[in-house]
Amino acid sequence: MVSKESTMLRSIESHRIPFNPSARGYHAVYRDGEINHCPGCGRTHWLIGRVSAECAFCSTALPLKEALTQGPAPKPVFWSGSRPSYAELQAA
């Protein structure tokens, strides 16, 4: 018979191997400026978005390599008072 005092539950987390991204193997991404074959159907026609590319034939989605390596978006520019003309902006 098992008593409550002698039974000890172990955490599942203690047995997990730490995440190692280099050991995960093949990671398909869309590379701008290269011929990208779809891993689903093998075709090369893509619909490009801001963070992902989607195959036009089978709808397989891949993240953009450039979207993964860039930092956060720049801060928006707010104008106070009157807005400068295009000639002033071009001269700056």
Stockholm file with secondary structure:
# STOCKHOLM 1.0

chainA/1-92         MVSKESTMLRSIESHRIPFNPSARGYHAVYRDGEINHCPGCGRTHWLIGRVSAECAFCSTALPLKEALTQGPAPKPVFWSGSRPSYAELQAA
#=GR chainA/1-92 SS CCCTTTCCCCCGGGGCCCCCGGGSCCCCCBCTTSCCCCTTTCCCCEEECSSEEEETTTCCEEEBHHHHHSCSCCCCCCCCSSCCCHHHHHHC
#=GC SS_cons        CCCTTTCCCCCGGGGCCCCCGGGSCCCCCBCTTSCCCCTTTCCCCEEECSSEEEETTTCCEEEBHHHHHSCSCCCCCCCCSSCCCHHHHHHC
//
